[in-house]
Amino acid sequence: SPVAGSKKNNAIWVLTVTVLSFLISSILTIASSEVLKKAGIITAFLVIFSIVLINIMFDIIGTAVTAADETPFHAMASRKLYGAKQSIRLIRNADKVSNVCNDVVGDICGIISGAAGAYIVFRIIGSSDTITVTELAVTGMITAFTVGGKALGKGIAIRNSNYIIYKVSIVIKFAKDKFSFITGKGRNKK
C-alpha cells in the first residue's frame, strides 16, 4: 500500500539523517579539535568564524530550496543548461534538503562552535566555577553572529532563491561529473 511505502521511506530517511549527522559531527569535531589543539587564540576564533559561516551558508541554501520555484528550471533543463536537472531534483526534495542544511548541518555547526568557544574560554581563563565576563563575551559573540547571520541570510535566500539553488546545482553537477569514478557512473551521464 502507498502508506506502508511512505512509512518505510520515512524510516529510511530518518536512519540516513541520523547516520549522516553522526558522520558529519564526528568529522567536524575531529578536524576542529585537531586545529584548536595547536592553535593560538586568533586561529581558534578563525575556526569558530569558519564554522559559523558554514552554518549560515547552509541555512541560506535550506531556506532557498523551500522558496524556489521549479517552473523556470524545466525550461532550463529543456535547453540542457548545466545543473538545471539538479535544481529540479533539489526543489522536489526540498523537505529533505532543508532538513539536512538547516537541521543537520546547522545543529552540528552550532554545537561545535559552542564547544570551540568553551575551549577558547578555557584557554584564556583556565577552569573556573563562576561565569566570567570572558565566557559571556565569547558565548554571546558566537550566538549573536550565528543568529544575526542566519536572519540576514534568510532574507537573501527568499529574495534570490532560484539563483541560489541554481548556483548550488552547478556545484553539485560539477562535483558529480568530477567524481563520477567513485560512483562508477560515466562522466557523460546527466
C-alpha positions in Angstrom: 0.0 0.0 0.0 1.2 3.6 -0.6 1.0 4.4 3.1 3.3 1.5 4.0 5.8 2.5 1.4 5.7 6.1 2.7 6.4 4.9 6.2 9.2 2.7 5.0 10.7 5.6 3.0 10.4 7.9 6.1 12.1 5.3 8.3 14.9 5.0 5.8 15.2 8.8 5.7 15.3 9.1 9.5 18.0 6.4 9.6 20.0 8.1 6.8 19.8 11.5 8.5 20.9 10.1 11.8 23.9 8.3 10.4 24.8 11.4 8.3 24.6 13.6 11.4 26.9 11.2 13.3 29.4 11.2 10.4 29.4 14.9 9.8 29.6 15.7 13.5 32.5 13.3 14.0 34.5 14.6 11.1 33.9 18.3 12.0 34.7 17.6 15.7 37.9 15.8 14.9 39.0 18.4 12.4 38.2 21.4 14.6 39.7 19.7 17.7 43.0 19.0 15.9 43.2 22.6 14.7 42.2 24.0 18.1 44.8 21.9 20.0 47.6 23.5 18.0 46.0 26.9 17.5 46.5 30.2 19.2 43.5 32.3 20.2 43.3 34.2 16.9 43.4 30.9 14.9 40.7 29.4 17.3 38.5 32.4 16.6 39.0 32.0 12.8 38.0 28.3 13.2 34.8 29.4 15.0 34.2 32.1 12.4 34.5 29.5 9.6 32.1 27.1 11.4 29.6 29.8 11.9 29.9 30.9 8.2 29.3 27.3 7.1 26.2 27.2 9.4 24.9 30.4 7.8 25.7 29.3 4.2 23.8 26.0 4.7 20.9 27.8 6.3 20.6 30.1 3.3 20.6 27.0 1.0 18.0 25.3 3.2 15.8 28.3 3.1 16.2 29.0 -0.6 15.3 25.5 -1.6 11.9 25.8 0.2 11.2 29.1 -1.5 12.5 28.3 -5.0 10.1 27.8 -8.0 10.6 24.7 -10.1 9.0 26.1 -13.2 11.9 28.1 -14.7 14.2 25.1 -14.3 12.1 23.0 -16.6 12.7 25.4 -19.4 16.4 25.5 -18.5 16.6 21.7 -18.5 14.9 21.5 -21.9 17.7 23.7 -23.2 20.1 21.4 -21.4 21.6 24.1 -19.2 24.3 22.8 -16.9 22.8 22.0 -13.5 19.2 22.6 -14.3 18.2 18.9 -13.6 19.9 19.1 -10.3 17.9 22.2 -9.4 14.6 20.4 -10.2 15.8 17.4 -8.0 16.7 19.7 -5.1 13.4 21.6 -5.2 11.4 18.3 -5.5 13.2 17.1 -2.4 13.0 20.5 -0.6 11.9 18.9 2.7 14.9 16.6 2.8 17.4 19.2 1.5 16.1 21.8 4.0 16.3 19.2 6.8 20.0 18.4 6.0 21.0 22.0 5.5 19.1 23.7 8.3 18.9 21.0 10.9 21.7 18.5 10.4 24.5 20.9 9.4 23.0 23.8 11.3 22.7 22.0 14.6 26.1 20.3 14.3 27.8 23.6 13.5 26.1 25.2 16.4 27.2 22.5 18.8 30.8 22.5 17.5 31.1 26.3 17.6 29.8 26.3 21.1 32.3 23.7 22.2 35.1 25.6 20.4 34.0 28.8 22.2 34.3 26.9 25.5 37.7 25.8 24.5 38.8 29.4 23.9 37.4 30.5 27.2 39.3 27.7 28.9 42.5 28.7 27.1 42.0 32.3 28.2 41.0 32.0 31.8 41.5 28.3 32.7 39.0 26.4 34.7 36.6 28.3 36.8 33.4 27.6 38.8 31.9 31.0 38.1 30.7 32.5 34.9 33.1 35.2 33.8 32.9 38.2 31.5 35.1 36.5 29.0 32.8 33.5 28.9 29.8 35.7 28.4 31.5 37.7 25.7 32.7 34.7 23.7 29.4 32.8 24.0 27.4 36.0 23.3 29.5 36.8 20.2 29.2 33.3 18.7 25.4 33.3 19.3 24.9 36.8 18.0 26.9 36.2 14.9 25.1 32.9 14.2 21.6 34.2 14.8 22.2 37.6 13.1 23.9 35.9 10.1 21.0 33.5 9.7 18.4 36.3 10.0 20.2 38.3 7.3 20.7 35.1 5.2 17.0 34.1 5.3 16.0 37.4 3.6 18.7 36.9 0.9 17.6 33.3 0.4 14.0 34.1 -0.1 14.6 37.0 -2.5 17.2 35.1 -4.5 16.0 31.5 -4.1 16.1 30.4 -7.7 19.5 32.0 -8.3 21.0 30.3 -5.1 19.6 26.9 -5.9 20.9 27.1 -9.5 24.4 28.0 -8.3 24.3 25.1 -5.7 23.1 22.8 -8.5 26.0 23.8 -10.7 28.4 22.9 -7.9 26.6 19.6 -7.3 26.7 18.8 -11.1 30.3 19.7 -11.3 31.2 17.5 -8.3 29.2 14.6 -9.7 30.9 14.9 -13.1 34.4 15.2 -11.5 33.9 12.4 -9.0 31.9 10.0 -11.2 34.7 7.5 -11.0 33.7 6.9 -7.3 30.1 6.0 -8.1 31.1 4.1 -11.2 28.8 6.1 -13.5 30.1 7.5 -16.8 31.2 11.2 -16.9 28.7 12.0 -19.7 25.6 10.9 -17.9 23.2 13.7 -16.9 
